[in-house]
């Protein structure tokens, strides 16, 4: 039997609240992890020699950030799955593939960066001492390149494809679509050279998740009133 065609208006009413909730939680977790990592990793000359990393407070901040990453990845995958379930039959197959692929690569790369950082913390040096310079430089550059150079660019692809899908189906307002494109541009061209600019991705996810959550609540209220 032929499956019924579902229009954009119907899809907007069926947006799962799980998508909004997962986007909100992911945005908060990733933002917290980025802030803790930025505060924990030494800056300036100490970043090269790692002398500033002898401070246990800095190590604790980095360890707390790394403990948040797996949960952020779990909620991000939940967010991707819930959004695709919402889009369903009305989605563009090409954009849906790009959305899913970039989301999976982003998660895998983020996990790889966290694992590289954990490796430096776990084996590069005894507790209470500075890491060896070679191990510190390799681990720091490897984790930074994975997270900023690759993961955030995959996040840009995810953001752009999600914005295009939302615009085509009419489930995202114009301002949120434009915000998504701006976020993608920043992640692609600005984040590798401007510290803290990677926070635009969790901020965009937080805004998107909040919008989905609120709109779903309004749609349910309208449906209940009509019923």
MARPA-550617 format. One record per residue: residue number from 1; residue in three letters; chain; x, y, z of N, C-alpha, C in turn. Coordinates in pm, 1 decimal. Example, Ala and Ser with C-alpha at 12.3 -4.5 7.8 and 13.67 -1.06 7.14 Angstrom:
   i  aa ch   n.east  n.north     n.up  ca.east ca.north    ca.up   c.east  c.north     c.up
   1 ALA  A   1319.0   -569.0    780.0   1230.0   -450.0    780.0   1320.0   -330.0    780.0
   2 SER  A   1285.0   -225.0    708.0   1367.0   -106.0    714.0   1290.0      3.0    787.0
% end
This chain:
   i  aa ch   n.east  n.north     n.up  ca.east ca.north    ca.up   c.east  c.north     c.up
   1 UNK  A     85.5   -120.1      0.0      0.0      0.0      0.0     88.3    124.0      0.0
   2 UNK  A     48.3    222.2    -79.4    129.8    343.6    -91.1    124.9    423.5     38.4
   3 UNK  A    238.9    470.3     80.8    247.4    548.4    202.9    193.2    687.0    178.7
   4 UNK  A    120.9    746.0    273.7     63.3    878.7    252.4    170.7    985.4    248.2
   5 UNK  A    143.5   1088.6    170.4    234.1   1202.9    163.7    203.1   1297.5    278.5
   6 UNK  A    305.5   1343.0    347.7    286.4   1429.3    464.1    336.9   1567.6    430.3
   7 UNK  A    255.6   1667.8    450.9    290.5   1804.2    416.7    373.4   1870.0    523.7
   8 UNK  A    441.0   1982.0    489.7    523.3   2053.9    587.3    446.0   2099.7    708.4
   9 UNK  A    319.9   2143.2    690.0    241.1   2188.5    804.0    218.3   2078.1    904.4
  10 UNK  A    188.6   1955.6    854.5    169.0   1843.5    944.7    297.2   1807.4   1017.1
  11 UNK  A    406.4   1815.7    947.9    534.2   1782.5   1011.1    565.9   1878.3   1124.3
  12 UNK  A    532.2   2005.1   1105.7    561.0   2102.6   1209.8    486.9   2069.4   1337.3
  13 UNK  A    367.2   2007.8   1323.4    290.3   1972.4   1441.4    343.5   1846.7   1508.3
  14 UNK  A    419.3   1765.4   1432.5    463.1   1637.5   1484.7    607.9   1638.6   1532.1
  15 UNK  A    667.9   1756.4   1541.3    806.3   1764.1   1587.0    819.5   1703.4   1726.0
  16 UNK  A    900.0   1601.0   1743.3    911.0   1540.3   1876.4    979.3   1632.9   1975.4
  17 UNK  A    924.3   1640.7   2095.3    985.3   1725.6   2196.9   1125.2   1674.9   2232.2
  18 UNK  A   1149.8   1545.4   2205.3   1282.9   1489.8   2231.9   1389.8   1563.8   2154.4
  19 UNK  A   1356.4   1608.5   2032.0   1456.1   1679.8   1951.7   1496.1   1809.7   2020.6
  20 UNK  A   1396.6   1885.1   2067.0   1428.2   2010.3   2134.8   1502.7   1989.3   2264.5
  21 UNK  A   1459.2   1892.3   2344.3   1524.9   1865.6   2471.5   1668.3   1820.2   2451.6
  22 UNK  A   1690.3   1730.8   2355.1   1826.1   1682.2   2329.7   1916.3   1794.4   2280.2
  23 UNK  A   1863.5   1882.9   2195.2   1943.9   1995.2   2147.9   1982.7   2089.3   2259.7
  24 UNK  A   1890.3   2113.6   2352.6   1920.2   2201.0   2465.9   2028.1   2140.8   2554.2
  25 UNK  A   2011.6   2012.8   2590.0   2108.0   1948.2   2679.4   2245.1   1938.8   2612.7
  26 UNK  A   2248.2   1902.4   2483.3   2376.2   1895.3   2412.5   2445.4   2030.6   2410.8
  27 UNK  A   2371.0   2137.1   2379.9   2430.8   2270.0   2375.9   2492.0   2309.8   2508.7
  28 UNK  A   2420.9   2281.2   2617.4   2472.8   2315.1   2749.6   2597.3   2233.5   2783.8
  29 UNK  A   2594.4   2103.4   2754.6   2708.5   2017.4   2787.2   2831.9   2054.2   2705.9
  30 UNK  A   2814.5   2075.8   2575.2   2930.7   2108.3   2492.3   2986.7   2246.2   2527.6
  31 UNK  A   2899.7   2342.1   2554.8   2946.8   2474.3   2594.8   3026.1   2466.1   2724.7
  32 UNK  A   2976.1   2389.3   2821.0   3048.3   2373.3   2947.3   3183.7   2307.0   2925.3
  33 UNK  A   3188.2   2204.4   2839.2   3314.2   2135.7   2811.7   3415.3   2229.4   2745.6
  34 UNK  A   3370.5   2310.4   2650.7   3460.8   2403.4   2582.4   3514.9   2507.3   2679.2
  35 UNK  A   3427.3   2563.2   2762.6   3470.3   2665.2   2858.4   3570.9   2607.0   2957.4
  36 UNK  A   3541.8   2489.5   3011.3   3634.0   2426.9   3106.6   3768.2   2395.2   3041.2
  37 UNK  A   3763.9   2349.0   2916.0   3888.3   2317.0   2846.6   3970.8   2442.8   2820.7
  38 UNK  A   3904.7   2549.6   2778.3   3975.8   2675.2   2752.7   4037.0   2730.8   2881.4
  39 UNK  A   3964.6   2719.2   2991.5   4016.0   2769.1   3118.7   4125.6   2679.3   3175.3
  40 UNK  A   4119.4   2550.4   3145.0   4215.3   2456.7   3202.3   4347.4   2449.1   3129.2
  41 UNK  A   4344.8   2464.2   2996.6   4468.1   2455.1   2919.2   4544.7   2586.3   2933.2
  42 UNK  A   4673.4   2582.5   2968.8   4751.8   2705.7   2983.0   4757.7   2784.2   2853.5
  43 UNK  A   4767.5   2914.1   2867.0   4776.2   3002.7   2751.2   4915.5   3066.2   2745.7
  44 UNK  A   4948.5   3123.1   2633.1   5075.0   3193.8   2617.7   5194.6   3100.5   2623.1
  45 UNK  A   5300.2   3145.0   2691.5   5423.7   3066.4   2699.3   5401.2   2936.1   2773.7
  46 UNK  A   5311.7   2934.8   2872.8   5286.0   2812.3   2947.2   5223.4   2704.6   2861.0
  47 UNK  A   5154.6   2744.6   2752.9   5095.4   2645.1   2664.2   5203.6   2566.3   2589.7
  48 UNK  A   5318.5   2629.3   2567.4   5427.1   2562.8   2496.5   5505.6   2470.9   2589.5
  49 UNK  A   5531.3   2518.0   2710.7   5612.6   2440.4   2804.0   5530.2   2354.3   2898.3
  50 UNK  A   5399.3   2382.2   2909.8   5307.7   2309.4   2998.5   5339.2   2328.6   3145.4
  51 UNK  A   5419.8   2428.8   3180.2   5448.8   2453.1   3321.0   5322.7   2493.1   3398.5
  52 UNK  A   5237.1   2569.4   3332.7   5115.2   2611.6   3399.3   5018.5   2497.7   3425.3
  53 UNK  A   5039.2   2383.2   3362.1   4948.7   2270.3   3380.6   4977.2   2194.7   3509.5
  54 UNK  A   5080.9   2235.0   3583.7   5106.5   2173.0   3712.9   4999.8   2210.8   3815.2
  55 UNK  A   4924.6   2314.8   3789.5   4816.9   2356.4   3879.4   4707.4   2249.9   3879.2
  56 UNK  A   4675.9   2188.8   3994.0   4572.0   2085.2   3997.0   4434.8   2136.8   3959.3
  57 UNK  A   4411.0   2266.7   3978.8   4282.6   2323.5   3939.9   4264.1   2317.5   3788.7
  58 UNK  A   4372.0   2346.9   3715.7   4365.5   2339.4   3569.3   4341.1   2195.5   3524.9
  59 UNK  A   4411.7   2103.0   3582.8   4391.6   1962.6   3546.1   4249.7   1918.6   3576.1
  60 UNK  A   4198.9   1959.9   3691.9   4062.9   1923.8   3727.9   3961.1   1978.5   3629.0
  61 UNK  A   3984.8   2101.1   3580.1   3893.2   2160.1   3482.2   3894.6   2080.4   3352.3
  62 UNK  A   4014.3   2042.1   3307.4   4025.1   1964.4   3184.1   3960.1   1827.5   3201.7
  63 UNK  A   3984.1   1762.6   3313.7   3923.6   1631.1   3337.4   3771.7   1640.3   3343.5
  64 UNK  A   3719.7   1745.6   3405.1   3574.4   1764.2   3409.5   3518.5   1783.9   3268.6
  65 UNK  A   3590.0   1860.0   3186.4   3545.1   1881.7   3048.8   3540.8   1751.0   2971.3
  66 UNK  A   3645.5   1670.2   2987.9   3651.4   1544.2   2914.0   3544.3   1445.9   2960.1
  67 UNK  A   3504.8   1453.5   3085.7   3397.5   1366.0   3134.7   3261.0   1406.5   3077.6
  68 UNK  A   3247.4   1531.9   3037.8   3121.2   1578.0   2980.4   3105.3   1539.0   2834.0
  69 UNK  A   3218.0   1518.0   2765.0   3213.8   1495.5   2620.7   3130.4   1373.4   2581.8
  70 UNK  A   3147.4   1255.9   2645.6   3065.4   1140.7   2603.6   2915.5   1167.4   2615.3
  71 UNK  A   2874.0   1235.1   2721.2   2731.8   1263.8   2738.1   2683.7   1364.3   2634.0
  72 UNK  A   2770.1   1461.4   2600.9   2735.0   1555.5   2494.5   2714.7   1481.0   2362.9
  73 UNK  A   2802.5   1385.5   2332.6   2788.7   1307.6   2210.3   2661.2   1225.0   2207.8
  74 UNK  A   2624.6   1166.6   2321.3   2502.2   1086.9   2329.5   2379.3   1172.9   2300.0
  75 UNK  A   2372.7   1289.8   2362.4   2257.6   1376.5   2340.2   2256.8   1433.4   2198.8
  76 UNK  A   2376.3   1453.9   2141.0   2379.9   1502.2   2003.0   2324.9   1397.5   1907.4
  77 UNK  A   2361.3   1271.0   1926.2   2307.3   1165.4   1841.6   2156.4   1152.3   1860.1
  78 UNK  A   2109.7   1168.1   1981.3   1966.4   1167.7   2008.9   1899.7   1282.9   1933.7
  79 UNK  A   1963.0   1398.2   1934.9   1911.4   1514.5   1865.0   1902.7   1488.8   1714.7
  80 UNK  A   2007.9   1432.5   1655.5   2008.1   1403.5   1512.4   1898.3   1303.5   1478.0
  81 UNK  A   1886.9   1196.4   1558.9   1784.4   1095.9   1532.6   1644.3   1151.5   1544.2
  82 UNK  A   1619.6   1234.8   1643.5   1486.6   1291.9   1661.9   1451.6   1388.2   1549.6
  83 UNK  A   1550.0   1466.4   1504.3   1524.8   1559.7   1394.4   1494.1   1483.9   1266.0
  84 UNK  A   1568.4   1377.9   1237.8   1542.9   1300.0   1115.9   1408.3   1228.9   1123.1
  85 UNK  A   1370.2   1183.2   1242.6   1238.8   1122.5   1257.6   1128.9   1224.2   1229.8
  86 UNK  A   1152.2   1347.3   1269.9   1055.6   1454.5   1244.0   1045.4   1485.4   1094.8
  87 UNK  A   1159.5   1494.0   1028.3   1158.8   1529.6    886.8   1094.9   1418.6    803.3
  88 UNK  A   1137.7   1293.0    830.3   1073.7   1175.9    771.9   1068.2   1175.6    620.9
  89 UNK  A    949.2   1147.7    566.3    931.6   1130.4    422.4    948.2   1260.3    344.9
  90 UNK  A    930.6   1372.2    413.1    936.6   1500.3    343.0   1079.2   1548.7    318.6
  91 UNK  A   1178.8   1478.9    371.1   1315.4   1527.7    363.6   1374.7   1508.1    225.4
  92 UNK  A   1470.9   1592.3    192.9   1552.1   1576.7     73.7   1659.4   1473.3    103.9
  93 UNK  A   1663.7   1366.4     23.7   1754.0   1255.1     54.2   1900.3   1296.9     53.9
  94 UNK  A   1936.5   1384.9    -38.3   2075.7   1431.5    -42.7   2111.8   1507.3     83.9
  95 UNK  A   2028.1   1605.6    119.3   2056.8   1685.1    238.5   2047.7   1600.9    365.0
  96 UNK  A   1955.6   1504.5    365.5   1943.7   1417.6    482.6   2069.1   1333.3    501.7
  97 UNK  A   2127.5   1288.1    390.6   2251.1   1210.4    398.9   2366.1   1296.3    449.0
  98 UNK  A   2374.1   1420.4    398.3   2478.5   1511.9    444.1   2460.0   1543.1    592.5
  99 UNK  A   2334.6   1564.7    633.4   2305.5   1594.3    773.9   2349.2   1479.6    864.1
 100 UNK  A   2308.7   1358.0    829.0   2343.6   1242.2    911.4   2493.4   1216.7    909.9
 101 UNK  A   2555.0   1221.5    790.5   2698.2   1193.7    781.2   2782.0   1293.6    857.6
 102 UNK  A   2751.1   1421.0    843.5   2828.7   1522.5    915.4   2808.1   1511.5   1065.6
 103 UNK  A   2686.1   1476.1   1108.7   2661.4   1457.2   1252.0   2741.0   1341.9   1309.3
 104 UNK  A   2747.1   1231.2   1235.0   2823.2   1114.8   1282.2   2973.2   1143.0   1283.8
 105 UNK  A   3022.9   1208.7   1178.4   3166.4   1240.5   1174.0   3202.4   1339.6   1284.2
 106 UNK  A   3115.7   1438.3   1308.2   3140.5   1532.5   1417.1   3151.6   1459.9   1551.0
 107 UNK  A   3059.1   1370.1   1578.1   3061.5   1297.1   1705.3   3187.1   1212.8   1717.6
 108 UNK  A   3221.9   1139.8   1611.5   3340.3   1054.8   1615.7   3467.4   1137.3   1634.3
 109 UNK  A   3476.5   1250.6   1565.3   3595.1   1335.0   1576.9   3604.4   1398.5   1714.6
 110 UNK  A   3491.3   1439.1   1769.9   3490.3   1495.2   1905.2   3536.1   1391.4   2006.7
 111 UNK  A   3489.4   1268.0   1990.0   3533.7   1161.3   2079.5   3683.2   1134.0   2063.3
 112 UNK  A   3732.2   1140.0   1939.0   3875.1   1119.0   1915.0   3959.8   1225.5   1980.8
 113 UNK  A   3915.4   1350.9   1973.4   3988.5   1459.3   2038.3   3990.8   1441.1   2189.9
 114 UNK  A   3877.2   1401.5   2247.0   3871.6   1378.3   2391.9   3960.8   1261.6   2432.7
 115 UNK  A   3962.4   1156.0   2351.3   4047.7   1041.2   2381.8   4195.3   1078.1   2375.7
 116 UNK  A   4232.5   1162.6   2278.8   4371.6   1206.5   2269.6   4411.2   1287.2   2392.5
 117 UNK  A   4321.3   1374.5   2437.5   4351.4   1452.9   2557.3   4361.3   1364.8   2681.0
 118 UNK  A   4272.4   1266.3   2692.3   4279.7   1173.3   2805.6   4410.7   1095.6   2802.9
 119 UNK  A   4457.4   1060.9   2681.4   4583.1    987.7   2671.9   4700.2   1065.8   2727.8
 120 UNK  A   4703.1   1196.0   2699.1   4809.5   1280.9   2754.2   4799.4   1286.4   2905.7
 121 UNK  A   4678.8   1301.8   2958.1   4660.4   1310.0   3102.5   4697.3   1179.6   3172.0
 122 UNK  A   4669.8   1067.8   3106.2   4684.3    938.5   3172.1   4826.4    883.1   3168.7
 123 UNK  A   4898.0    900.5   3058.4   5024.5    828.8   3044.0   5145.1    917.2   3016.9
 124 UNK  A   5124.4   1044.5   2989.3   5238.4   1125.7   2948.1   5327.8   1165.2   3064.0
 125 UNK  A   5273.1   1167.2   3186.2   5353.8   1214.0   3298.5   5293.8   1164.7   3429.0
 126 UNK  A   5377.5   1150.9   3534.7   5325.9   1110.8   3665.4   5242.7   1222.8   3726.9
 127 UNK  A   5149.7   1190.6   3815.5   5071.3   1294.1   3883.0   5161.1   1391.9   3958.7
 128 UNK  A   5129.1   1520.3   3946.5   5203.0   1622.7   4019.2   5322.0   1678.3   3945.9
 129 UNK  A   5348.8   1631.2   3823.8   5462.6   1682.8   3747.9   5415.3   1728.3   3610.8
 130 UNK  A   5502.4   1799.8   3541.5   5468.5   1845.7   3406.8   5488.2   1733.1   3306.3
 131 UNK  A   5407.3   1731.1   3198.9   5427.7   1628.9   3096.4   5556.4   1653.7   3019.1
 132 UNK  A   5610.8   1546.7   2962.3   5726.9   1561.4   2874.8   5690.3   1651.6   2757.5
 133 UNK  A   5786.5   1734.1   2714.4   5757.5   1833.9   2612.8   5706.0   1770.2   2484.0
 134 UNK  A   5768.4   1660.7   2440.7   5725.8   1596.4   2316.1   5583.7   1543.2   2327.4
 135 UNK  A   5553.0   1476.3   2439.9   5418.6   1421.8   2459.5   5316.0   1533.6   2470.1
 136 UNK  A   5351.8   1640.1   2541.8   5260.5   1753.1   2557.5   5229.5   1817.8   2422.8
 137 UNK  A   5333.7   1845.8   2343.3   5312.6   1910.6   2214.1   5228.8   1824.3   2121.0
 138 UNK  A   5259.9   1693.5   2116.2   5184.5   1605.3   2028.0   5038.3   1596.7   2071.2
 139 UNK  A   5015.2   1569.3   2199.7   4877.9   1554.6   2247.2   4797.3   1681.6   2232.3
 140 UNK  A   4859.7   1796.5   2263.8   4788.0   1923.9   2255.3   4750.7   1956.6   2111.5
 141 UNK  A   4846.6   1943.2   2019.9   4818.3   1976.0   1880.6   4723.6   1875.2   1816.6
 142 UNK  A   4738.3   1748.4   1852.9   4651.9   1645.2   1795.0   4507.2   1666.4   1837.4
 143 UNK  A   4485.8   1685.9   1968.0   4349.5   1706.1   2017.8   4290.6   1835.5   1962.9
 144 UNK  A   4369.5   1941.7   1958.8   4319.9   2071.0   1908.8   4283.2   2061.7   1761.5
 145 UNK  A   4368.4   1995.6   1681.7   4340.7   1983.2   1539.1   4215.2   1901.8   1514.0
 146 UNK  A   4198.2   1792.0   1588.4   4077.9   1710.6   1571.5   3952.1   1790.5   1604.4
 147 UNK  A   3956.5   1862.5   1715.3   3835.9   1930.8   1762.2   3806.3   2056.8   1682.0
 148 UNK  A   3905.8   2141.8   1663.5   3883.2   2270.2   1598.4   3895.7   2259.6   1446.4
 149 UNK  A   3995.6   2186.6   1401.0   4019.1   2179.4   1257.8   3922.0   2090.7   1183.4
 150 UNK  A   3873.0   1982.9   1248.7   3788.4   1886.8   1179.1   3646.7   1879.3   1236.9
 151 UNK  A   3634.5   1860.9   1367.5   3501.3   1845.6   1426.4   3416.2   1969.9   1402.4
 152 UNK  A   3473.0   2088.9   1422.0   3394.7   2210.0   1405.3   3359.2   2236.5   1259.6
 153 UNK  A   3439.8   2189.0   1167.0   3402.9   2203.4   1026.6   3290.4   2106.6    990.6
 154 UNK  A   3290.5   1988.3   1051.1   3176.3   1898.6   1032.7   3051.6   1956.7   1098.7
 155 UNK  A   3069.8   2025.6   1210.0   2957.2   2094.2   1272.9   2901.6   2202.3   1180.5
 156 UNK  A   2989.9   2269.3   1105.5   2945.0   2370.4   1009.6   2860.3   2307.4    899.8
 157 UNK  A   2901.9   2191.4    849.2   2824.2   2122.0    746.8   2688.2   2080.2    802.7
 158 UNK  A   2688.4   2029.2    926.5   2563.4   1989.2    991.1   2470.0   2109.1   1006.4
 159 UNK  A   2523.8   2220.4   1053.5   2443.3   2340.1   1074.7   2385.1   2391.6    944.2
 160 UNK  A   2465.4   2394.1    840.1   2419.8   2444.1    710.6   2311.0   2354.4    652.5
 161 UNK  A   2332.4   2223.0    654.2   2232.7   2131.7    598.6   2103.8   2134.3    679.0
 162 UNK  A   2113.8   2145.9    811.8   1994.3   2154.9    895.2   1917.7   2283.0    864.1
 163 UNK  A   1987.0   2391.8    841.3   1921.1   2518.4    810.1   1850.4   2512.0    675.6
 164 UNK  A   1914.6   2448.4    576.8   1851.9   2435.6    445.1   1727.2   2349.1    453.7
 165 UNK  A   1736.3   2236.9    524.8   1619.9   2149.2    540.2   1507.0   2221.7    611.7
 166 UNK  A   1540.1   2290.6    720.2   1438.1   2363.9    793.5   1371.4   2471.6    710.0
 167 UNK  A   1450.5   2536.9    624.0   1394.9   2641.3    537.6   1304.3   2580.9    430.5
 168 UNK  A   1347.4   2472.2    368.8   1269.2   2411.3    261.5   1136.8   2355.8    312.2
 169 UNK  A   1136.4   2298.0    431.3   1013.8   2241.6    486.2    928.7   2344.6    558.1
 170 UNK  A    983.8   2462.6    579.2    908.3   2566.5    646.2    892.9   2546.5    795.1
 171 UNK  A    982.5   2467.0    856.4    970.6   2440.9    999.5   1063.4   2528.5   1082.8
 172 UNK  A   1147.0   2608.7   1015.8   1235.1   2700.7   1087.2   1205.3   2843.1   1040.2
 173 UNK  A   1198.8   2937.9   1131.4   1177.6   3077.4   1090.0   1299.2   3130.5   1015.0
 174 UNK  A   1278.1   3237.7    943.1   1384.6   3294.4    860.1   1504.5   3336.4    944.1
 175 UNK  A   1479.0   3396.0   1060.6   1590.4   3444.3   1142.6   1676.6   3328.7   1191.8
 176 UNK  A   1613.4   3214.1   1221.0   1690.3   3099.7   1268.9   1768.8   3035.2   1155.4
 177 UNK  A   1712.3   3037.9   1035.5   1785.2   2988.1    918.7   1908.9   3073.0    891.5
 178 UNK  A   1892.0   3204.5    894.5   2005.7   3293.8    873.0   2110.1   3278.1    983.1
 179 UNK  A   2064.5   3258.4   1105.9   2157.5   3235.2   1216.4   2237.4   3107.7   1193.6
 180 UNK  A   2173.1   3004.8   1139.8   2243.8   2880.9   1109.6   2351.6   2899.5   1004.6
 181 UNK  A   2320.9   2974.2    899.4   2421.1   2999.6    795.2   2537.9   3081.5    850.5
 182 UNK  A   2508.2   3180.3    932.4   2614.9   3259.8    993.9   2701.7   3173.1   1083.2
 183 UNK  A   2639.5   3084.0   1159.6   2714.2   2991.8   1245.3   2805.9   2902.9   1162.5
 184 UNK  A   2755.4   2853.1   1050.6   2836.4   2767.4    964.2   2957.7   2841.6    910.0
 185 UNK  A   2939.8   2966.1    869.8   3052.0   3045.3    817.2   3157.8   3066.6    925.3
 186 UNK  A   3113.2   3097.6   1047.3   3208.9   3118.7   1157.1   3286.1   2991.1   1186.2
 187 UNK  A   3217.6   2878.4   1189.2   3284.5   2751.3   1218.3   3381.6   2711.5   1108.3
 188 UNK  A   3349.9   2744.5    985.2   3435.8   2706.7    873.5   3561.9   2792.3    864.7
 189 UNK  A   3547.3   2923.0    883.9   3656.3   3013.9    851.4   3715.0   3089.4    970.8
 190 UNK  A   3642.8   3098.9   1081.8   3688.2   3182.4   1192.2   3740.0   3100.7   1310.0
 191 UNK  A   3672.0   2990.6   1343.4   3704.2   2918.3   1466.6   3848.2   2867.7   1474.8
 192 UNK  A   3913.9   2826.3   1363.1   4052.0   2780.3   1378.0   4149.5   2886.8   1426.1
 193 UNK  A   4117.9   3013.9   1405.5   4212.0   3120.6   1439.4   4164.4   3212.9   1550.6
 194 UNK  A   4039.8   3205.6   1589.9   3984.6   3294.2   1693.3   3939.4   3210.0   1811.6
 195 UNK  A   4009.1   3218.3   1926.0   3969.2   3140.4   2043.6   3827.7   3174.0   2088.4
 196 UNK  A   3759.9   3075.4   2140.5   3624.3   3084.2   2195.0   3516.3   3092.7   2087.3
 197 UNK  A   3552.8   3112.2   1960.8   3449.6   3124.0   1857.8   3376.9   2992.3   1834.1
 198 UNK  A   3435.8   2879.4   1874.9   3368.7   2750.8   1858.9   3242.5   2739.6   1944.9
 199 UNK  A   3225.8   2831.8   2038.7   3105.5   2831.4   2122.4   2979.3   2864.0   2042.3
 200 UNK  A   2994.9   2913.7   1919.5   2875.6   2945.7   1841.3   2796.0   2820.0   1806.9
 201 UNK  A   2862.8   2703.9   1797.0   2789.3   2582.0   1763.4   2697.6   2536.9   1876.4
 202 UNK  A   2746.8   2519.1   1999.4   2651.5   2485.2   2105.8   2547.7   2593.7   2128.9
 203 UNK  A   2584.6   2720.8   2104.8   2486.1   2828.4   2120.2   2374.9   2814.0   2016.6
 204 UNK  A   2411.4   2784.3   1891.7   2310.0   2764.9   1787.7   2221.9   2644.4   1819.6
 205 UNK  A   2283.2   2535.5   1865.4   2205.5   2416.4   1900.2   2110.5   2445.3   2015.1
 206 UNK  A   2155.1   2524.2   2110.9   2070.3   2562.0   2223.4   1950.1   2644.0   2175.8
 207 UNK  A   1975.0   2739.4   2085.4   1865.9   2821.2   2031.5   1769.8   2734.8   1950.2
 208 UNK  A   1824.1   2647.7   1865.5   1740.3   2560.8   1782.9   1657.6   2466.2   1869.5
 209 UNK  A   1721.7   2404.8   1968.5   1649.5   2313.1   2057.0   1539.1   2383.1   2133.3
 210 UNK  A   1566.5   2504.0   2179.6   1464.8   2580.2   2251.5   1347.9   2614.0   2160.4
 211 UNK  A   1378.1   2653.1   2035.4   1272.3   2684.4   1939.3   1184.5   2561.9   1913.1
 212 UNK  A   1246.7   2447.0   1889.3   1170.5   2324.9   1863.1   1084.7   2287.8   1983.8
 213 UNK  A   1141.9   2297.0   2101.8   1070.1   2260.5   2223.3    949.2   2351.9   2245.2
 214 UNK  A    970.1   2482.0   2228.3    860.8   2577.7   2250.4    753.2   2563.2   2144.2
 215 UNK  A    793.4   2552.0   2016.7    695.5   2539.8   1910.5    614.9   2411.6   1922.2
 216 UNK  A    679.4   2304.0   1966.7    607.2   2178.9   1985.2    502.6   2192.5   2095.1
 217 UNK  A    540.2   2261.4   2203.8    443.9   2283.5   2311.0    324.8   2366.0   2264.9
 218 UNK  A    350.4   2468.1   2182.9    241.4   2549.8   2130.4    152.2   2469.6   2037.0
 219 UNK  A    213.9   2385.5   1952.9    135.7   2304.3   1860.3     45.7   2206.4   1935.3
 220 UNK  A     98.5   2147.8   2041.8     16.9   2056.5   2122.1    -97.4   2129.2   2190.0
 221 UNK  A    -71.7   2249.7   2235.1   -177.3   2327.6   2299.2   -287.3   2362.7   2199.8
 222 UNK  A   -246.6   2401.5   2076.6   -346.3   2432.9   1974.7   -426.8   2310.1   1936.8
 223 UNK  A   -357.9   2194.8   1925.2   -428.4   2071.8   1889.5   -526.8   2032.1   2000.3
 224 UNK  A   -486.2   2049.9   2126.8   -575.4   2015.7   2237.3   -697.1   2109.3   2242.2
 225 UNK  A   -673.2   2238.0   2212.3   -783.3   2334.2   2212.2   -880.1   2304.4   2097.5
 226 UNK  A   -825.7   2268.6   1981.5   -911.0   2236.7   1866.8   -990.0   2109.2   1891.6
 227 UNK  A   -926.2   2012.6   1962.0   -995.8   1887.4   1990.0  -1105.9   1905.5   2093.2
% end
